[in-house]
Amino acid sequence: GDGTQSNPYQIAILDNLLWLSTTQELPQPVFIIQTADIDAFDTQNWNDGDGMHPIGLSQLYGFVGSYDGLNHSISNLYIVRDYHHSGMFGIISNSVIKNLTLINTHVDCNGNYVGALVGRSYSSSILNCSSENGDINGISYVGGLVGDMRLNEESTGDSELLFCYATGIAYGNQMVGGLVASVQYTLVDNCFVEMDELLGGSKVGGLLYNASASEITNCLAFADVAAETNLGGFASSIGYYSTVNNCSSEGEVLGDDYVGGFSCHISNNSVVTNCYSSADVYSTWGTSGGFLANNQDYAVIKNCYSYGYVVNGGGFAGNVSSDYIVCENNFWDVETSSQTSGLEYGNQAGITGKSHADMLSVATYTDTTTVGLETAWDFLGDPFDDDQYEDIWNIDGSTNNGYPFFTDPIYTAIQEQKPEMVLLKNNYPNPFSSFTNISFSVEQDSKVNIIIYNFQGQRIKTLINKQYLKGEHNVIWDGTDDNNKTVVSGMYFYQLNVNNKTRAIKKCVLLL
């Protein structure tokens, strides 16, 4: 090809990728298609061990054009740099990157704007792209897929991130996001992350660090997030006229202070509606909450709930300023959170604690005689006082541990592409009072060991320790220890070890 739209360049082998990353003669715009899967393992031997040079850094305005992966993959890409803008693409502008999967990408950058796919994006669209099992490390603006996305003031194009996901780990000193670190004037829709580790000194979020003047819809963050301060299961900061709708966070969020199950900060005229968090929140010093950590500026939070376990924080929020924030129809589970107060500091109308049974009842969210409910949420079937027609929510007693869930799954359009990363499934029921089912799968005949630990990390019970055939299996824990004595109510962890290697750890809650 000649790089035109009618005759695009064709990338089929690793040598083509080498040419693309080093040439200074690309037309702008340029059109490229990838016609085969590429194993980039040898990139670790390029440039004296520093790996591939990010595409676009040889051009004046970065990469400008279109790269269509045609649903192919690039595996084992290796990039090590001491400069900013690192990823398969260093900088893109007025471009479209689509239909591409990166597998086992390693990016180690001693600089800012780092992602598996793109370091920094201006007025560009990233569509149906993913990074599976990525290992991404940088200083700041570090994302599992993209470092930073924003509009270019001189461009009339859009900035959008649609139908994308990331799995693996990401590290940074600050400003770290599971999918993208920061978005400004950007649409993010139908995206998810499943990150084993998201680590930073501060400002870390499960899906993203910061949203400014952006719209985020139908997104899920399943991540274990850890930082010293300013961290959230979904975002660290949602600000400056951003809107977040139909989104959720799961996993664990651990920090010293300013820890939020969904977001650390929601402020600057932002609106968050129809969202929930099941993330467990662990805070050393406080100003933390099951959904929100802190708010000191105008924002709206409506039709949201949380049910994760909370240590040193409020059941729903840490600290909010009633002079600025508007809260309506928000709930938290008093029992599973272990917190009887919705706020760590003070009180706030529109945030109501409910028993575990009430949180599983559709009446809590649709019967306006319910304490704390001013207007009905929009549920499938229009129960009680619900007279809306979008049917955003549903509840069936089993999905999402019995809590309300979204009628349309968050990642419907890309669910078939989601990798099976988790060998250990969430137990059911959870919380439980008499017994709970724990399901797991092994990829081949293996020795399997499941151990139960209490919240203090003490071994309580060896549930199984034997050989299992390839496939899916189920075991039951009845809430007893190795001496067959019933343990006390609280949070417990069950650890799956396969062939003497730890593969997964999940939590369960026993309520007697």
Summary of the structure (lengths in Angstrom):
residues: 512
radius of gyration: 23.2
end to end distance: 68.5
largest distance: 73.6
contacts: 2071
relative contact order: 0.06
helix: 8%
strand: 52%
